[in-house]
Amino acid sequence: MELFNGNKFHLVDPSPWPFLISIAAFSTFTSAVVYMQTISIDTRILELSFIFLLFCMYRWFSDIVLEGTFEGQHTKAVVQGFRYGMLLFIVSEVMFFFSFFWAFFHFSVAPSAAIGCVWPPLGIQTLNPWLIPLLNTLILLTSGVTITWAHKALIGGFRDEVTNSMALTIFLGIIFTGFQAFEYKTSNFSINDSVYGSIFYMATGFHGFHVLVGTIFIFFSLLRHYDYHFSVQQHFGFEAAAWYWHFVDVVWIFLFISIYWWGS
């Protein structure tokens, strides 16, 4: 116990937020599934569950910021543990998207008779990869440059450059999401159109959700930067957002090459 009661490690205080978040997440998930199965059902349970989930997440993250920024509980050893945890989380996300790519190549390399023995399946009019998909690729690659610029500026102590580059990254993320929504709205096929539509919308849709989460992640990092929560030596909250954003960039490159270009 001597080791854990010193300054090197931090044992968190008892908190209700992990338990409450698990309940809110379960309620949100189950009510969303019921809503998808029965569109006419009352959505108030889904809406309240989601709002409660966001509230619990906000309070839990606020406690973490408090203990790390104002109480000084996040020592180098604790931050190193955070780094390992974030890396493992990204690895789990890699495996998540790997399943979609596995399904895509399983059906596209050897298409079955059920879809006409061709890929894309008969009746599917694929999207032109050199229009919105290429534009979104350039947008995300540019955002990868701007978030790297923000990281270098933060290490160098250039506060205004950090603000501008993070704001530009958020703007590019919003533009990407808008183009993706427009692409979905104007597409000639839906998620119900054979295995191609299912894989396409599942893979690109979850990636779009990750872009949205990453944009929010960077937005709150920008707010923390305004409040002087980050320093040259201690800024893991921003680093985690940057790592997550680079992961989103890399996944999109594989999506563009395989599903949009090769798969079309």
NORHUCOR-V831206 format. One record per pair of residues at least 6 apart in sequence whose C-alpha atoms are under 7 Angstrom apart, sorted by the first residue. I is the first residue (numbers start at 0). J is the second residue. If there is no record, write none. Layout:
BEGIN
i:I j:J
i:I j:J
END
This chain:
BEGIN
i:3 j:9
i:7 j:74
i:7 j:76
i:8 j:74
i:8 j:76
i:8 j:77
i:9 j:72
i:9 j:77
i:16 j:55
i:16 j:59
i:19 j:55
i:20 j:52
i:20 j:55
i:20 j:56
i:23 j:48
i:23 j:51
i:23 j:52
i:24 j:52
i:26 j:48
i:27 j:45
i:27 j:48
i:27 j:49
i:30 j:44
i:30 j:45
i:31 j:45
i:34 j:40
i:66 j:72
i:67 j:73
i:68 j:228
i:85 j:239
i:99 j:198
i:99 j:202
i:103 j:198
i:107 j:118
i:110 j:116
i:110 j:117
i:110 j:118
i:114 j:120
i:114 j:121
i:115 j:121
i:119 j:195
i:119 j:262
i:119 j:263
i:123 j:188
i:124 j:187
i:125 j:263
i:128 j:259
i:128 j:260
i:131 j:178
i:132 j:255
i:135 j:175
i:138 j:171
i:138 j:175
i:139 j:248
i:140 j:248
i:142 j:168
i:142 j:171
i:143 j:245
i:143 j:248
i:145 j:164
i:145 j:165
i:145 j:167
i:145 j:168
i:146 j:164
i:146 j:165
i:146 j:168
i:146 j:241
i:148 j:164
i:149 j:160
i:149 j:161
i:149 j:164
i:149 j:165
i:152 j:160
i:152 j:161
i:153 j:161
i:153 j:231
i:154 j:231
i:156 j:231
i:162 j:221
i:165 j:221
i:169 j:214
i:169 j:217
i:169 j:218
i:172 j:210
i:172 j:214
i:176 j:207
i:188 j:196
i:189 j:196
i:190 j:196
i:190 j:197
i:190 j:200
i:191 j:197
i:209 j:247
i:210 j:247
i:213 j:240
i:213 j:243
i:213 j:244
i:216 j:240
i:217 j:240
i:220 j:236
i:220 j:237
END
